[in-house]
Amino acid sequence: MRVLSGKKILLGVTAGIAAYKAAFLVRLLVKQGAEVKVVMTPKAKEFVTPLTLSTLSKNEVHSSFTNEDNDNAQWNNHVELALWADLFIIAPATANTLSKMAHGTSDNLLLATYLSAKCPVYFAPAMDLDMYKHPSTKQTFDILKGFGNHIIPAASGELASGLVGQGRMAAPETIISFICSEILKSLPLQGKKVLVTAGPTHELIDPVRFIGNHSSGKMGIAIAEHASSLGADVTLVLGPSSVPVSDKSIDVIDVTTAQQMYDAVHQFYQTTTIAICSAAVADFKPVTALDQKIKKKTGEGLSFDLEPTKDILASLGLQKKHQFLVGFALETENELENSKKKLEKKNLDLIVLNSLRDKGAGFKGDTNKVTFIDKDNKVTPFDVKSKKDVARDILEHIISKIDA
């Protein structure tokens, strides 16, 4: 997974010779898929230009509370900047700025933003050898770590003074690796394998016609992407869908028919921790798929025999050992009764009920309205939400059960 993909990252740049490395750090963060905004101390602009950082981040760089060149400009709201961020990285972090952070000094925009931040804060010290080893600097580090901040240890090497030792700001690649490693440790699905099915299946009648349904795959793709963001190793078995999967770390297995989906799912099921079957699998298929296109004959109808497809969910329920198994039910009548029967018959841990009668639910749309029914027959209805929010609800429920 790309841990930083989609993250909003605020980069604080202070006045040290290592400030030039901020340009490389911004570039790497953007390549990771993060949205980056930069806030600088006023003196930091003597080491790297705001133009460079704004060009690389594609966002305005902030360094003061107001735009000094425009008397009518709005002030730069440090609270808004702080609350916008998912992560705050201060690199380079000079001894001066770190000391002010530790003691609550707020004499520039960066410090005011830091004091307003509620997100995780990472700082990469950059200073000369004697400064790095000074007892007051160690005390500063201890205070900041006591506040819950994360220190990215300085590297050793030749310093600006000519001395050799610890104090160099960690390389941008090291900073990103450190942060990703720290984030991964805290993710609830780290190390777990999640199998998701999504989309429709197409059962061929002839080379150009098929039996299918209106499923877009949006719900299952949202589940797969959110599971990946929580640290899971995700395999997505996806029927025909035009919806892109933006998380490139997800292993997407493209299939067309119910049989292909059945085979793919069983290939990965034994090593799976969580299986979420949200695909709208066709219940029937033609007994024989013709090799040639059926020609239309004026005035004549068409009939062909159908047979049931293999029940993927039921087969997984029969083989279930350690897996947490989730199914979906799309009902038009007797919704709760039918869903409870399906839950028990197919040996599920959770069933997610959709009703086509609910406004905002069903195929193709960006929203869904669901009801959870767990194996204890506890019924939990939800309001209409975006499919991304429904995915979050589903995975939060699963995590609460497997961690219980």
C-alpha positions in Angstrom: 0.0 0.0 0.0 1.0 3.6 -0.5 0.7 4.7 3.1 0.8 8.5 2.4 -1.5 8.4 -0.6 -4.4 10.8 -0.1 -2.9 12.2 3.1 -2.9 16.0 3.7 0.6 16.8 4.9 1.8 20.1 6.3 5.6 20.6 6.0 7.2 23.1 8.3 10.6 24.5 7.1 12.8 26.3 9.5 16.0 28.4 9.0 18.8 25.9 8.7 21.2 25.1 5.9 19.3 21.8 5.4 16.3 23.7 4.3 17.3 23.1 0.7 16.4 19.4 1.3 12.8 20.5 1.8 12.4 20.7 -2.0 13.3 17.1 -2.4 11.1 16.1 0.5 8.1 17.9 -1.1 8.7 16.2 -4.4 8.8 12.7 -2.8 5.7 13.4 -0.7 3.8 14.4 -3.8 5.0 11.3 -5.7 3.6 9.3 -2.8 0.2 10.7 -3.6 0.1 13.2 -0.7 -1.3 16.7 -0.8 1.3 19.0 0.5 1.2 22.5 2.0 4.3 24.3 3.2 4.6 26.8 6.1 8.1 28.4 6.6 9.7 30.6 9.3 10.5 34.0 7.9 14.3 33.3 8.0 13.9 30.0 6.2 13.3 32.0 3.0 17.0 32.9 3.1 17.8 29.2 2.5 15.1 28.1 0.0 12.6 30.2 -1.9 8.9 29.9 -1.4 8.6 29.9 -5.2 10.5 26.6 -5.4 8.3 24.9 -2.7 5.0 26.3 -4.1 5.9 25.0 -7.6 6.7 21.5 -6.3 3.7 21.3 -3.9 1.3 23.1 -6.3 0.1 25.1 -3.2 0.7 28.5 -1.9 3.5 28.7 0.7 2.8 30.5 4.0 5.4 32.3 6.1 3.7 35.1 7.9 0.3 35.8 9.4 -0.5 38.4 6.7 0.6 39.2 3.2 2.9 42.1 3.8 2.5 43.3 0.2 -1.2 43.6 0.3 -2.9 45.7 3.0 -6.3 44.2 2.2 -5.2 40.5 2.2 -6.8 38.1 4.6 -4.6 36.7 7.4 -3.2 33.2 7.1 -5.2 31.3 9.7 -2.8 29.0 11.6 -5.8 27.1 13.1 -7.2 26.2 9.7 -3.7 25.1 8.5 -3.3 22.9 11.6 -6.7 21.3 11.4 -6.3 20.7 7.6 -3.3 18.4 8.1 -3.4 14.7 8.6 0.4 14.9 9.4 2.7 17.8 10.3 6.4 17.3 9.4 8.9 19.9 10.5 12.1 19.4 8.5 14.6 20.8 9.0 13.9 21.5 12.7 16.5 23.8 14.1 17.5 23.9 17.8 15.9 27.3 18.0 12.5 26.2 16.7 12.5 23.0 18.7 13.2 24.9 21.9 10.3 27.2 21.2 8.0 24.3 20.4 8.9 22.7 23.7 8.2 25.8 25.7 5.1 27.1 23.9 6.6 30.1 22.3 4.5 31.4 19.4 6.3 34.2 17.6 5.8 33.1 14.0 3.2 31.4 11.9 4.9 28.0 12.0 5.0 27.9 15.8 1.4 29.1 16.1 0.4 26.4 13.6 2.3 23.7 15.6 0.6 24.8 18.9 -2.8 24.4 17.1 -2.1 21.0 15.6 -4.1 18.0 16.6 -2.5 15.6 14.1 0.7 13.6 14.6 3.8 15.8 14.5 7.1 14.5 13.2 10.3 16.6 13.5 13.7 16.0 11.8 16.4 17.9 13.8 19.2 19.6 11.9 22.0 21.3 13.7 25.7 21.2 14.4 27.3 18.4 16.4 27.8 20.3 19.7 24.3 21.7 19.5 22.8 18.3 18.9 24.7 16.9 21.9 24.0 19.8 24.3 22.0 18.8 27.4 19.4 21.5 26.7 18.8 19.9 23.3 18.3 16.5 24.8 15.9 18.0 27.3 14.0 19.6 24.4 13.7 16.3 22.6 12.4 14.6 25.8 9.8 17.3 26.3 8.6 17.1 22.7 8.4 13.3 22.8 6.5 13.6 26.1 4.0 15.7 24.2 3.5 12.8 21.8 5.6 14.1 18.9 7.8 11.8 16.9 11.5 12.5 16.5 13.2 11.4 13.2 16.8 10.9 14.4 19.5 13.0 12.8 22.1 11.3 10.6 25.8 11.3 11.0 28.3 12.8 8.6 30.1 16.0 7.7 28.3 19.1 9.0 28.2 22.7 7.7 30.8 23.6 10.3 33.2 21.0 9.0 32.8 18.8 12.0 31.9 15.2 11.5 29.2 13.6 13.7 25.4 13.4 14.3 23.3 16.4 13.5 22.6 16.2 9.8 18.9 16.2 8.9 17.8 12.8 7.8 17.6 12.3 4.1 14.2 12.9 2.6 13.9 9.2 1.7 14.7 8.3 5.3 12.1 10.7 6.6 9.4 9.2 4.4 10.4 5.6 5.3 10.4 6.5 9.0 6.9 8.0 8.9 5.5 5.2 6.8 6.9 2.6 9.2 5.4 4.5 12.2 2.0 4.7 10.5 2.0 1.0 9.5 2.6 0.0 13.1 -0.6 1.8 14.2 -2.9 0.5 11.4 -5.5 -2.0 12.7 -5.4 -4.3 9.6 -1.6 -4.3 9.2 -0.4 -7.8 8.3 -4.0 -9.1 7.6 -5.1 -10.4 4.3 -8.5 -9.1 3.0 -10.4 -10.6 0.1 -13.1 -8.5 -1.6 -15.4 -9.4 -4.5 -17.0 -6.5 -6.4 -19.0 -5.7 -9.5 -21.3 -7.9 -11.6 -20.7 -11.1 -13.5 -21.5 -11.5 -17.2 -22.8 -14.9 -18.2 -22.3 -15.3 -22.0 -25.2 -16.1 -24.3 -23.2 -15.7 -27.4 -20.0 -13.7 -28.3 -21.9 -10.4 -28.1 -24.7 -10.9 -25.6 -24.7 -11.8 -21.9 -26.9 -12.0 -18.8 -25.8 -9.4 -16.2 -27.0 -6.8 -13.8 -26.5 -3.1 -13.1 -23.8 -3.4 -10.4 -21.0 -0.9 -11.0 -18.5 -2.3 -8.4 -18.3 1.0 -6.6 -19.2 -0.4 -3.1 -16.7 -3.2 -3.3 -14.0 -1.0 -4.6 -14.6 1.5 -1.8 -14.3 -1.4 0.7 -11.1 -2.7 -0.9 -9.5 0.8 -0.9 -10.4 1.6 2.7 -9.1 -1.8 3.8 -5.8 -1.1 2.1 -5.6 2.3 3.8 -5.9 0.5 7.2 -2.9 -1.6 6.4 -4.4 -4.7 4.9 -2.9 -6.8 2.1 -6.0 -6.6 -0.3 -7.0 -8.9 -3.1 -10.0 -7.5 -5.1 -11.7 -10.0 -7.4 -13.5 -7.6 -9.8 -16.2 -8.3 -12.3 -16.7 -6.1 -15.4 -16.5 -2.5 -14.2 -15.6 0.9 -15.6 -14.8 2.2 -12.1 -11.0 2.7 -11.6 -9.2 1.3 -8.6 -7.0 4.2 -7.5 -4.9 2.3 -4.9 -2.2 0.6 -7.0 -1.2 -1.6 -4.1 -4.4 -3.6 -4.3 -4.0 -6.9 -6.2 -6.9 -6.7 -8.7 -8.0 -10.0 -10.3 -10.3 -9.2 -13.3 -12.9 -11.8 -14.0 -16.0 -11.9 -16.2 -18.2 -14.9 -15.3 -19.4 -16.4 -12.0 -17.2 -19.4 -12.5 -14.1 -17.3 -13.0 -15.0 -15.4 -9.8 -15.5 -18.7 -7.9 -12.2 -20.0 -9.0 -10.3 -16.8 -8.2 -11.9 -16.4 -4.7 -11.0 -20.0 -3.8 -7.5 -19.5 -4.9 -7.0 -16.9 -2.1 -9.5 -17.8 0.6 -7.5 -20.2 2.7 -4.9 -17.5 3.6 -7.5 -14.8 4.0 -8.3 -13.2 7.4 -11.4 -11.2 6.2 -13.6 -12.0 3.1 -16.1 -9.5 2.0 -18.4 -10.6 -0.8 -20.1 -7.5 -2.2 -20.2 -8.7 -5.8 -23.6 -9.0 -7.5 -23.0 -12.5 -8.9 -25.5 -13.8 -11.5 -27.7 -16.5 -10.1 -28.1 -18.2 -13.5 -26.2 -18.8 -16.7 -27.1 -20.2 -20.1 -26.5 -24.0 -20.2 -24.6 -23.5 -23.4 -22.8 -20.3 -24.6 -23.0 -20.3 -28.4 -19.8 -19.7 -30.4 -21.5 -17.6 -33.1 -23.7 -14.6 -32.8 -27.4 -15.5 -32.8 -29.1 -14.0 -35.8 -32.3 -12.2 -35.5 -35.1 -13.7 -37.5 -38.1 -11.4 -38.1 -41.1 -12.5 -36.2 -39.4 -15.2 -34.2 -38.7 -15.2 -30.5 -35.7 -16.7 -28.7 -35.5 -19.1 -25.8 -32.6 -20.9 -24.1 -32.1 -23.0 -21.0 -30.6 -21.6 -17.8 -28.8 -23.4 -15.0 -27.7 -22.1 -11.6 -24.2 -20.7 -11.1 -22.1 -21.9 -8.2 -22.9 -20.2 -4.9 -19.6 -18.5 -4.0 -20.7 -17.3 -0.6 -22.2 -20.6 0.5 -19.1 -22.5 -0.6 -16.9 -20.1 1.5 -19.2 -20.5 4.5 -18.8 -24.3 4.3 -15.0 -24.0 4.2 -14.7 -21.3 6.8 -12.2 -21.8 9.6 -10.5 -18.7 10.9 -12.0 -16.3 8.3 -14.4 -13.4 9.2 -17.0 -13.8 6.4 -19.2 -11.0 5.2 -22.0 -11.2 2.6 -24.4 -8.7 1.0 -28.1 -9.1 0.5 -30.1 -7.1 -2.0 -33.8 -7.6 -1.2 -37.1 -6.1 -2.4 -39.4 -7.8 0.1 -39.2 -9.4 3.6 -35.8 -7.9 3.8 -34.8 -8.7 7.4 -36.3 -12.1 7.4 -34.6 -13.1 4.1 -31.3 -11.6 5.2 -31.3 -13.5 8.6 -32.0 -16.8 6.8 -29.1 -16.1 4.4 -26.8 -15.2 7.3 -27.5 -18.6 9.0 -27.7 -20.7 5.9 -24.3 -19.5 4.5 -22.5 -19.4 7.8 -21.7 -15.7 7.7 -20.4 -13.5 10.5 -22.1 -10.4 9.1 -24.6 -9.6 6.4 -25.1 -6.2 4.9 -28.6 -5.6 3.7 -29.6 -3.3 0.9 -33.2 -2.7 -0.1 -34.0 -1.5 -3.5 -37.0 0.3 -1.9 -34.7 2.7 0.0 -33.9 6.0 -1.7 -30.2 6.4 -2.1 -29.4 2.7 -2.1 -28.7 0.2 -4.9 -26.6 0.0 -8.0 -24.5 2.6 -9.8 -25.0 5.5 -7.3 -22.4 7.0 -5.0 -24.5 6.5 -1.9 -25.9 3.5 -0.1 -28.3 2.8 2.7 -27.5 -0.4 4.6 -28.5 -2.4 7.6 -26.0 -4.7 9.4 -27.2 -8.1 10.8 -24.5 -10.0 12.8 -24.4 -13.6 13.7 -26.0 -12.8 17.1 -29.0 -11.4 15.0 -28.2 -7.9 16.2 -29.7 -5.5 13.7 -28.0 -2.1 13.1 -29.6 0.3 10.6 -27.7 3.2 9.1 -28.9 6.4 7.3 -28.0 7.1 3.7 -24.2 7.6 3.4 -21.6 7.8 0.7 -20.3 4.4 -0.3 -16.9 5.3 1.1 -18.5 6.0 4.5 -20.4 2.7 4.3 -17.1 1.0 3.6 -15.6 2.6 6.7 -18.6 1.5 8.8 -18.3 -2.1 7.6 -14.6 -2.3 8.3 -14.9 -0.6 11.7 -17.5 -3.2 12.7 -15.3 -6.1 11.5 -12.3 -4.7 13.4 -14.3 -4.4 16.6 -15.3 -8.0 16.3 -11.9 -9.6 15.4 -10.1 -7.5 18.1 -12.7 -8.4 20.7 
